[in-house]
Amino acid sequence: MLKIVNTHTGKIFIDTERRLEFLTVGDYGKENNIKANFLGLTKEINGVANTPVDLTEKWVATISTQKGCFMNCKFCDCPKYGFFGNANQYDMGYEIQTILKHEDVKHTKRFNVHFARMGEPSFNPEVLTFAEFDLKPIVMSEIKAETIHPVVSTMLPNNNMNLREFILDWCRIKNEVYKGEAGLQFSINSTDEIQRKWQFDDRSVSLKVISEIADKLPMPIGRKYTLNFAVTKDTILDAKRLTELFDNNKFIVKITPIHQTKAAINSNFDVTSSYSDYNVYRTFEEPLLEQGWDVIVFVPSLEEDSDRITCGNALIAYEEENV
């Protein structure tokens, strides 16, 4: 059964039979919730107001690659749902088609697809097949999108024997199939191994291994690869250490807050001030800029947490309400 939850910026879809949750949102506009000096966006963001969004400018679809998740990250509620296997390429097509059919928009300048809802995409080889062969035809059969931009976000699990192969194949798809108009994001969160092990429940490979993988990646065509840090004031982000590990000609750094999930609160993350106080971000941004990094600081609105916009929350809430 398909259920639609309206949000301030879009819709969350939950399919209880297929055990899928997926999301469509508009964008507040990069000038309103992004600081990135290298893009000419130099204004510090002290809180983001909820304003109407325009899907004809930028339309973001975030889909599940697995039915639940077993990574057990300390800041994510998704593990509460359980794990029921991979979403196959037909499931992923269904997610995209459902998103497109439930809006009146037939043209957008930019259609972003994030493989970043429930699940760890590197465990699912059908993500590669879907992105290479299915995504563009499905989108173009429903709307006219001037740009289609798929993004894989991975936590780099340490029990995935095919991790390197998956990432290299995704880089091929990014560079060759999408001519650079695709993204790869590594969830790093900390440059301190002890802190990382705790946050990711010791299920992510070490920074040394991530660095070795990064060295093997081809130079990106178009956008650089991304090192993502979801931060609180207690995050350890050593800019010099990051520069030792990664090539800033290949990578940019993205800084976001840790969302106000139940798991994050129960794990004692400080998630109270990151939405309205740029001081939290400046502490991390300035040393990175001094080291020559391109840095994006992305600040969501408070409404996005109240909308259950984080992974699995709408599906978990629905099942709790209907037990």
Secondary structure, 3 states (H helix, E strand, C coil): CEEEEECCCEEEEEECCCCEEEEEEECCCHHHHEEEHHHCECCCCCCCCCCCCCCCCCEEEEECCEEECCCCCCCCCHHHHCEEEECCHHHHHHHHHHHHHCCCCCEEEEEEEEECCCCCHHHCCHHHHHHHHHHHHHHHHHCEEEEEEEEEEECCECCCCCHHHHHHHHHHHHHHHCCCCCEEEEECCCCCHHHHHHHCCCCECCHHHHHHHHHHCCCCCCCCEEEEEEECCCCCCCHHHHHHHCCCCCEEEEEEECCCCHHHHHCCCCCCCCCCCCHHHHHHHHHHHHCCCCEEEECCCHHHHHCCCCCCHHHHHHHHHCC
